[in-house]
Amino acid sequence: MRYSLLAACVAASVLTLTACNQAEENKPTTEAAGATEAVTAGADAYKDIEGVAMNISGAGASFPAPLYQKWSANFNAATGGQVNYNSIGSSGGVKQIKAKTVDFGASDKPLKPADLKEAGLIQFPTVIGGVVPVVNIEGVEPGKFVLNGEVLAAIYLGKIKKWNDPAIVALNEGLELPDADIITVHRSDGSGTTFNFTYYLNEVSSDWAAVGVGKSVEWPTDKMNTGFGGKGNEGVASQVGQTPNTIGYVEYAYAKQNDMAYAAMINAAGNTVMPSAETFGAAGNVDWSKTEGFYKVIANSDTDQAWPIAAATFILVHKNPENPEQVAGALNFYNWAYDQGDQAALDLDYVPFPDEAVALFKDSWKQVVTAEGKPVYTVK
């Protein structure tokens, strides 16, 4: 059985994802203890397969990069396979897979079914994570600063200009905030993280329509000289970390790795929630069997304990690849990751999918076929 935080909370008849602290607390300790041994013991199923390359390349989203790097290292240790993943942003990943310069692309912005058809691609989600606002304000510790969607949008619109603005103070009673100008940091590259961030802001602020939703937008604060960009989640984290009085947005793993002060958020249900695997999972209460091409944006969920800027991240491969052995290698890697990579995901606060959803994702791989119409990879 896959090691999934959410598996015990999914009804067999509906392919949904939901947080379940109780199920995780009640799991037998032997399962967790045996996770490492299972990775090694099951390695033979993923290596020395005829027609399946063991040295593959991919590029794209920086949102899941910490996990893909961890998975790649573990896959190499277990099977000897090499996965070279270049964290260049979702736009770059989509461009490279369309140009056929990599074996798989990665994007946090799912492609719509019509776009998949036009490009001859399929997509499947791997995990769920969360985009978190991070700040560099003297004296503010992680999780001790609170924002809601309206205030966050107003900050990035340049309508709230000072950290001690009454709208911010009202959300942070007792917290000393400086009379200092707010500097906004955003992605400078085309980014699925930006897509999910701007999608959320558009959902919660009627004023955001003037900016729009996308992997790249024209930021109002740039025009006011109170904002600037950083490349990748890495770049935004670095810029916020070294520049006082800034605010940015990054995938949660980057905030934790860099010991950044992240904000708690008031969600659509009116509850103040902290970023965690549980709150990210609560946002992913989705019946994936009813999503054409697995197209779904999960930000601004009204689930009681949902993190408001949660996102699934996706892999893209060609349906009729010119290099079937390489694409088979990519599917083999993600087959291994689904089967053996849950603990690594949880360690980095990403949320794995339950068995029923994973079975659906793997079944979609039958669409990836050779010139003779045979599947390039068969799940055993």
Steps between C-alpha positions, in 0.01 A plus 500: 500500500621850416602714796255792471392750763157514339434148376290390796269799454399431138174321425549218253220623274628855467852598402545779753783639707436608859704565812476248781718551806332217686580245233866596501520491879349150503730353233707203618852611586640204308384650169698820548797310634502276196473777241873520431537125468202486263663748262805276463315169510263599218766654276522206258153579366629831361832407339630286217170529312522449124418819310524721808783753524666552838656840420232764441462875502225739600452870560248744633335606822711606796200442732562121524876517436607417859291183483604401148863542601444279805312243297777501238765433764297218656420350159867501412590333830234233451531428127809675365275708274589861424237776493628841398241763595555867419297743714427775245138590572173365361509708183845365418388145569201529265717654229764230528259207491323650200840546332584136587830595662417313824330169579245661731388850588368624834246775564300625795250647257308210348444516125140512388372198307499689167862605553603144582332372185662766281848422639454122499561474874353338808540632854468346844538648849771371734441669837327798662691783666438853618601850398572709811554873549840566660614824661819660627379722784721549802366304798239301305535123539362220279123464531463799733386737225146473357362601162175454315448498126364852473795652684753290310348614170499863614871474586588368154271760339696769681191622684642403840843661515614484866549207734308683772200565276179466706380206287814301587501610864139385541604145404803502730391632838794526740764465229731801466520596134735767361405826333690384192423476129399156375718359223339220298701218342357284223623250242691648208459185290186333367378306798227257598546626855408847372203353313361347821581812702329737255210256456442522876528880509251523215260278694508716813537853360276662241775755437745230386317459168696800371822300547373158393600140553802339341850356527626853442314829561575871510536573870355835614769544766774480237353809335510672842866399553402303810532154349749280318545142383706194584558200274342181625375424848869503588543859379192633680609331824848649465375852427257502792761351730754772433270805459331650809128584491427276204219255430511218245337167421671161478422131528499403867808278477709806405367693800593216735840435345593867529344549847279778367219678680188373323151634558197320636196557279128548554333262256169508313326335797618785725750289692862592569715215375869419492681348202541124545444171323164479679371838379637446148327162490174649622499728196533205262156350558461429127334221304777459243291257294278793402781729385567484125874467442539538879454875458423646842605808699441448873579846644241674723327181612210556740589187698512579871876460561630546144812701425373769260788490248544125458597359162549170324809470281502316168721298265469526121606236245432446130228251402689390189865548596781492249716351776274238661774347716572838658135577571458147635787583733318811621184300570707234675651767726161641594364149548781448752427840658130422543584160648806583710519877539220593740718531809744732324204714393360518851840587642497810279132581573369397162185286499498165315187378325304198623514164325172547312609828344846366416341204322306746288813700415696188408214374283530818291850387396340248263449797266879528453571266211763408244464547124346151495237605754640301793534657846859611561478397866292245685444530873561169674 
